[in-house]
Amino acid sequence: MIQIDKLSKYYGYVKAVDDITFSVNKGEIVGFLGPNGAGKTTTMKVITCYMLPSSGKVTVDNLDVVEHSLEVRKKIGYMPESAPLYTDLNVVEYLKLVAELRGVPKEKRNQRAKQMIEVCALGEMIHKRVGALSKGYRQRLCLAQALIHDPEILILDEPTVGLDPNQIIEIRSLIKELGREKTVILSTHILSEVESTCGRIIIINRGKIVADGRTEDIVAGFSGSSLITMEFALPTPEATIAIRNLDRVASVREIGYVAGGGWQIRIETRDNIDLRYDLFRMAAENQWHLLELHRESASLEEVFQILTKENAESSLN
Amino acid sequence: MNIILSIMKKELKTYFNSPIAYVVIGVFLLVSGWFVSTNLFIIGVCDLRVFFQIAPLIFMFFAPAITMRLISEERKTGTIELLVTMPIRDSQIIIGKFLAAVILLATALLFTAPFGLILMFLGDIDHGPFIGGYIGLLLMGSAYLAIGVLGSSLTENQVVAFIVGLAISFIFFMFDKISIYIPAFLSSILQYFAIDFHFENIARGVIDSRNVIYYLTLIVVMLSASVAVLEGRKQ
């Protein structure tokens, strides 16, 4: 659906996007992740034909964004950062204007505007001036305008920024819903957002892609170890010793009794492997009174930090 | 064409939903009414010549005031980003906005028609210069507006847009007023570039194609430059 091939974009001498390549298939919800100034917005601006690429090729549905700009734009619904809207129109007027400019046939404009008002829950606001809307409603209206021509592709630049937690949840579930039929690229620097909405994430840092894949795979691939917690009914120091002797264990720490629970030890593995079955077998063979056994992988937050920090350091050298 | 009309309608809505249109029309009538009435009551001359003489100067200030927000405001609020990523051409955006400004100007001119009618009633007014004068005003005014659109496309600050529009208009206004400083053969060429020189011809009641072509060319050049500036974002 969207193919980005060796895309670079310079602002003067500053390289905002540096030779990135990826493709997005139909029906995917892709989370575009990165620290501020990483090149997320720039990449989106190239896909939406706001800017030309400095080099490289971007195609949408096999149409080049430079040569077939108008056709590409027809397929895309775009919600820019900070949801810019015409403040002196009312909600219905605004949606009808966008429908008109987007080439929605005249007889369908009213109906589409109504549908969008329903989908984005703007019902109470229809006669309000856009300038008088609260941030949350503006955000929804901006999403509504991106959807009005029923595009195949949605490009959302930080769609939940500035919303309260309830609104964030609403917008996310709306995006998820939309993702069933449409291809969605959304950018954010809120990690929990991509974890809850996106099937795939692309982490970008200093204009380069540093990770691309399913959330779980990225986390698994980049974390060097996993943590396993074991909880026993009674203090079991012999378990600590026995587990410490295992090959793939990096360290074992005795936590002791925890409030409202048993006696815990925490095991760090050398690689990101699952030792739970082995540990369970050991507990069974030695008749340790095992209450709980669970494993935590590194979180997306940690992976994100590792990836974006490493690159920052290496580019300083 | 539909797109151009949609943009034009949107801009007109903005003009008339906000104080802009009323302030512009009101002040324009106040200023032009002053010149017509002094001419009539104090000097005792019953024609619109003084109004037509002063019009190039009045327009120099009014045109950029009308156009200053057209593009600069969209740049400032970021709405331009949505507009240019819609399946429409940059030229359609510029033309639509320009036409809205022309209609606002034409509305202001329409309200000055009673001046002419009163004069017609009071005295024996010459129809040629009267009609020619209004056609000339609309042409010259549109050229000023096109300059203003260029000013607006250059910056996201409305005040700067106004001043830039005014400055470019001033240069075109001065071309035939600096002839004493330059060689004679140059001054006749420069005179041709002057914005009010052509208006004076039309206001005499003679509509010469050269004068009309001058204004149309100026409009096309200014609007093309605005499109080029708008497209400059892509680099």
Interface residues (C-beta under 8 A of the other chain):
Chain A: K45 T48 C49 Y50 M51 L52 L70 E71 R73 K74 I76 Y78 P80 E81 S82 P84 L85 Y86 T87 D88 L89 E93 L97 V98 E100 L101 R102 G103 Q145
Chain B: N2 I3 S6 I7 K10 K13 T14 N17 S18 T77 G78 T79 E81 L82 L83 V84 T85 M86 P87 I88 R89 R233 K234 Q235
